[in-house]
Structures are given as structure tokens and as C-alpha cells.
Amino acid sequence: MENPPPRAPAPVQLEPWSDDDLPLLVANNSAEMTAHLGGPETEEKLLARHRRYLTMNGSGQMFRIALGTDAVGSIGYWETTWQGEPAWETGWGVLPEFQGRGIAATAACLIIAEARSADPRRHLHAFPSQDHTASNGVCRKAGFTLQGPCDFEYPKGHWMRCNDWSVDLSSADTP
């Protein structure tokens, strides 16, 4: 009997954040996942974050990163002001068991398209910690341009040294 042909990997998809995604937010709150972000948040802060994700109402959008039927992470974009200009900011997290497969870079390319459709006049920025090699690699692979190092407050009261990566959403040369 012949072996069946290998199944193609499921495509990475972005699905709007829903009330059912709280367990994903909790899974992303581990010490491993928040090591470059000041550590895990309290349950109260997680619940407040979940409510914000559900009610962004035009000020951005959060998504569950899906690989087939698996929820493997989260990504989104939201309004910010950077160097006196309105901009979008993005951030992501892919669960450890799904890391190293290019999922975050693919999701970052998809979030560029989402932010561009929301307001192409803005820039989209990502601010990974300088020592977070994987997230800086995601920015590079997704077509962000390194603007340089900066000090960035996240979470509130916790300053960290980051890299400022950006995409000009009005340019046709970006993904």
C-alpha cells in the first residue's frame, strides 16, 4: 500500500480577536513569552487587556494568529503617536511550540496589509527589545526598515532599549 502524499501545511491566517481568545492571552502571559516585555501581567491586567482588544473600534485591531484550526498566537496594530506624528504600532506573540516556523513573519506581513487598509497615510512601527533576536528577525523578514535604537516604555513604568522598525504604508514597495 502506498503512503498518501504529505499534507500541505495550513496557511497562516489572521482572525479577529473574540471573547473566546482569553485563554490564548493567558497562554501568552508566561514568563517565557514575556521575558522581553517586563514579565507576566496580573490577572486583572490581562482581563483589562482582553476587554481593550475586544473594543478597539477603529483605533486598531487585534487578531488571533491561526494555523488551520490551531490558535498559535496573537498580533495586532493600534494607534500611537511616535515622534510627534500619528502612527500605528504593532506587536505579536507566537506560542513556544509553534515558534521557528516563520509564522510570526507571515503574520507580520498580513498585519502590514491590515494596517495599510485602515490608514495608508501612517507608518507602522514595531519596537522589539534590542536583545530579542527572534522579534528583530521577524521585522527584517516582514519588510520593516530599521530606524535605529530607542528607549521605549512598556509596560507603563518599565523602560527598555528597543529597536524602532517601521513600514511606510503609503509605499507600494512594502509587503
SULWO-V613546 format. One record per pair of residues at least 24 apart in sequence whose C-alpha atoms are under 10 Angstrom apart, sorted by sequence separation. I is the first residue (numbers start at 1). J is the second residue. D is the distance in whole Angstrom. If there is no record, write none. Layout:
BEGIN
i | j | d
I | J | D
I | J | D
END
This chain:
BEGIN
i | j | d
22 | 46 | 8
25 | 49 | 9
26 | 50 | 10
71 | 95 | 9
72 | 96 | 9
88 | 112 | 10
127 | 151 | 9
128 | 152 | 9
139 | 163 | 10
143 | 167 | 7
144 | 168 | 9
22 | 47 | 8
25 | 50 | 7
53 | 78 | 10
72 | 97 | 8
73 | 98 | 9
90 | 115 | 9
127 | 152 | 8
139 | 164 | 10
140 | 165 | 8
142 | 167 | 9
72 | 98 | 7
73 | 99 | 10
89 | 115 | 9
127 | 153 | 10
136 | 162 | 10
139 | 165 | 7
140 | 166 | 10
22 | 49 | 10
65 | 92 | 9
71 | 98 | 10
72 | 99 | 9
88 | 115 | 7
127 | 154 | 10
136 | 163 | 8
139 | 166 | 8
22 | 50 | 6
60 | 88 | 8
62 | 90 | 9
64 | 92 | 10
65 | 93 | 9
70 | 98 | 10
87 | 115 | 10
88 | 116 | 10
136 | 164 | 10
139 | 167 | 10
21 | 50 | 8
22 | 51 | 9
59 | 88 | 9
60 | 89 | 9
61 | 90 | 10
62 | 91 | 10
63 | 92 | 9
64 | 93 | 10
65 | 94 | 8
75 | 104 | 9
105 | 134 | 10
109 | 138 | 9
136 | 165 | 8
145 | 174 | 10
60 | 90 | 9
62 | 92 | 10
64 | 94 | 10
73 | 103 | 9
74 | 104 | 9
88 | 118 | 10
104 | 134 | 9
105 | 135 | 9
108 | 138 | 7
109 | 139 | 9
112 | 142 | 9
130 | 160 | 9
131 | 161 | 9
132 | 162 | 9
143 | 173 | 9
144 | 174 | 8
19 | 50 | 8
67 | 98 | 9
72 | 103 | 9
73 | 104 | 8
76 | 107 | 9
88 | 119 | 9
104 | 135 | 8
107 | 138 | 9
108 | 139 | 8
111 | 142 | 10
112 | 143 | 9
129 | 160 | 7
130 | 161 | 6
131 | 162 | 8
132 | 163 | 10
143 | 174 | 6
144 | 175 | 9
18 | 50 | 9
19 | 51 | 9
21 | 53 | 10
72 | 104 | 10
75 | 107 | 7
76 | 108 | 9
87 | 119 | 9
105 | 137 | 8
106 | 138 | 9
109 | 141 | 9
110 | 142 | 9
112 | 144 | 9
128 | 160 | 9
129 | 161 | 6
130 | 162 | 5
131 | 163 | 9
142 | 174 | 9
143 | 175 | 6
17 | 50 | 9
18 | 51 | 10
21 | 54 | 10
74 | 107 | 9
75 | 108 | 8
89 | 122 | 10
104 | 137 | 10
105 | 138 | 5
108 | 141 | 9
109 | 142 | 5
127 | 160 | 10
128 | 161 | 9
129 | 162 | 4
130 | 163 | 5
142 | 175 | 7
19 | 53 | 9
73 | 107 | 9
76 | 110 | 10
77 | 111 | 7
87 | 121 | 9
88 | 122 | 7
89 | 123 | 8
90 | 124 | 7
91 | 125 | 9
92 | 126 | 9
100 | 134 | 9
104 | 138 | 6
105 | 139 | 7
108 | 142 | 6
109 | 143 | 8
127 | 161 | 9
128 | 162 | 5
129 | 163 | 6
130 | 164 | 9
18 | 53 | 8
19 | 54 | 7
75 | 110 | 10
76 | 111 | 7
77 | 112 | 9
86 | 121 | 9
87 | 122 | 5
88 | 123 | 6
89 | 124 | 5
90 | 125 | 6
91 | 126 | 6
99 | 134 | 9
103 | 138 | 9
104 | 139 | 9
105 | 140 | 9
106 | 141 | 9
107 | 142 | 9
108 | 143 | 9
109 | 144 | 9
127 | 162 | 6
128 | 163 | 6
129 | 164 | 9
17 | 53 | 7
18 | 54 | 6
67 | 103 | 8
75 | 111 | 7
76 | 112 | 10
86 | 122 | 7
87 | 123 | 5
88 | 124 | 5
89 | 125 | 5
90 | 126 | 5
91 | 127 | 8
92 | 128 | 10
102 | 138 | 8
105 | 141 | 6
106 | 142 | 7
108 | 144 | 9
126 | 162 | 9
127 | 163 | 5
128 | 164 | 7
16 | 53 | 10
17 | 54 | 6
66 | 103 | 9
77 | 114 | 8
78 | 115 | 9
85 | 122 | 9
86 | 123 | 8
87 | 124 | 6
88 | 125 | 6
89 | 126 | 6
90 | 127 | 8
91 | 128 | 8
104 | 141 | 10
105 | 142 | 5
126 | 163 | 8
127 | 164 | 5
128 | 165 | 8
16 | 54 | 9
17 | 55 | 10
65 | 103 | 8
76 | 114 | 9
77 | 115 | 7
85 | 123 | 9
86 | 124 | 10
87 | 125 | 7
88 | 126 | 9
89 | 127 | 8
90 | 128 | 10
104 | 142 | 9
105 | 143 | 9
125 | 163 | 10
126 | 164 | 6
127 | 165 | 6
25 | 64 | 9
65 | 104 | 9
76 | 115 | 9
102 | 141 | 9
125 | 164 | 7
126 | 165 | 5
127 | 166 | 9
24 | 64 | 8
125 | 165 | 6
126 | 166 | 6
24 | 65 | 10
65 | 106 | 10
66 | 107 | 9
77 | 118 | 10
82 | 123 | 9
124 | 165 | 8
125 | 166 | 4
126 | 167 | 9
21 | 63 | 9
65 | 107 | 7
82 | 124 | 10
93 | 135 | 9
123 | 165 | 10
124 | 166 | 5
125 | 167 | 7
21 | 64 | 7
64 | 107 | 10
79 | 122 | 10
82 | 125 | 9
92 | 135 | 9
123 | 166 | 6
124 | 167 | 5
125 | 168 | 9
17 | 61 | 8
18 | 62 | 9
28 | 72 | 10
63 | 107 | 10
80 | 124 | 10
91 | 135 | 9
123 | 167 | 6
124 | 168 | 7
16 | 61 | 7
17 | 62 | 5
18 | 63 | 8
27 | 72 | 10
28 | 73 | 7
79 | 124 | 9
80 | 125 | 9
122 | 167 | 9
123 | 168 | 5
124 | 169 | 7
16 | 62 | 6
17 | 63 | 5
18 | 64 | 8
27 | 73 | 9
28 | 74 | 8
78 | 124 | 9
92 | 138 | 10
122 | 168 | 7
123 | 169 | 6
15 | 62 | 9
16 | 63 | 4
17 | 64 | 6
24 | 71 | 7
77 | 124 | 8
78 | 125 | 10
121 | 168 | 8
122 | 169 | 6
123 | 170 | 8
14 | 62 | 9
15 | 63 | 5
16 | 64 | 6
17 | 65 | 9
23 | 71 | 10
24 | 72 | 8
25 | 73 | 8
63 | 111 | 9
77 | 125 | 9
120 | 168 | 8
121 | 169 | 6
122 | 170 | 7
123 | 171 | 10
14 | 63 | 6
15 | 64 | 5
16 | 65 | 9
24 | 73 | 7
25 | 74 | 8
62 | 111 | 9
77 | 126 | 9
120 | 169 | 5
121 | 170 | 6
13 | 63 | 9
14 | 64 | 6
15 | 65 | 7
21 | 71 | 9
24 | 74 | 8
61 | 111 | 9
119 | 169 | 8
120 | 170 | 5
121 | 171 | 9
13 | 64 | 8
14 | 65 | 5
15 | 66 | 7
116 | 167 | 10
118 | 169 | 10
119 | 170 | 9
120 | 171 | 8
13 | 65 | 6
14 | 66 | 6
21 | 73 | 10
116 | 168 | 9
117 | 169 | 9
12 | 65 | 7
13 | 66 | 5
14 | 67 | 9
21 | 74 | 9
61 | 114 | 9
116 | 169 | 5
12 | 66 | 6
13 | 67 | 6
60 | 114 | 9
61 | 115 | 9
115 | 169 | 8
116 | 170 | 7
11 | 66 | 8
12 | 67 | 5
13 | 68 | 8
60 | 115 | 8
112 | 167 | 8
116 | 171 | 10
10 | 66 | 9
11 | 67 | 6
12 | 68 | 7
13 | 69 | 10
15 | 71 | 9
112 | 168 | 9
113 | 169 | 8
10 | 67 | 6
11 | 68 | 7
14 | 71 | 10
17 | 74 | 8
61 | 118 | 9
112 | 169 | 7
9 | 67 | 8
10 | 68 | 5
12 | 70 | 10
13 | 71 | 10
16 | 74 | 10
17 | 75 | 9
60 | 118 | 8
9 | 68 | 8
10 | 69 | 9
14 | 73 | 10
15 | 74 | 9
16 | 75 | 10
17 | 76 | 9
34 | 93 | 9
59 | 118 | 9
60 | 119 | 10
10 | 70 | 10
12 | 72 | 9
14 | 74 | 8
15 | 75 | 10
16 | 76 | 9
33 | 93 | 7
58 | 118 | 8
14 | 75 | 8
33 | 94 | 8
113 | 174 | 9
14 | 76 | 9
33 | 95 | 8
112 | 174 | 8
113 | 175 | 7
32 | 95 | 10
33 | 96 | 8
112 | 175 | 7
28 | 92 | 10
29 | 93 | 10
32 | 96 | 8
111 | 175 | 10
28 | 93 | 7
30 | 95 | 10
109 | 174 | 9
110 | 175 | 8
28 | 94 | 8
29 | 95 | 10
109 | 175 | 6
27 | 94 | 10
28 | 95 | 7
108 | 175 | 10
25 | 93 | 9
27 | 95 | 7
28 | 96 | 9
27 | 96 | 10
24 | 94 | 10
24 | 95 | 9
89 | 165 | 10
90 | 166 | 10
89 | 166 | 9
88 | 166 | 9
87 | 166 | 10
88 | 167 | 10
87 | 168 | 10
88 | 169 | 10
12 | 102 | 9
13 | 103 | 9
12 | 103 | 7
37 | 128 | 9
11 | 103 | 9
12 | 104 | 9
14 | 106 | 10
36 | 128 | 8
37 | 129 | 8
12 | 105 | 10
13 | 106 | 9
14 | 107 | 7
36 | 129 | 6
12 | 106 | 7
13 | 107 | 7
14 | 108 | 10
36 | 130 | 9
11 | 106 | 9
12 | 107 | 7
36 | 131 | 8
37 | 132 | 10
14 | 110 | 7
36 | 132 | 7
13 | 110 | 8
14 | 111 | 8
35 | 132 | 9
12 | 110 | 9
36 | 135 | 10
14 | 114 | 10
41 | 155 | 9
38 | 153 | 10
37 | 153 | 10
38 | 154 | 7
39 | 155 | 9
37 | 154 | 7
38 | 155 | 7
36 | 154 | 10
37 | 155 | 7
38 | 156 | 10
38 | 157 | 10
38 | 158 | 7
37 | 158 | 9
38 | 159 | 9
37 | 159 | 10
38 | 160 | 9
37 | 160 | 8
36 | 160 | 9
36 | 162 | 10
END
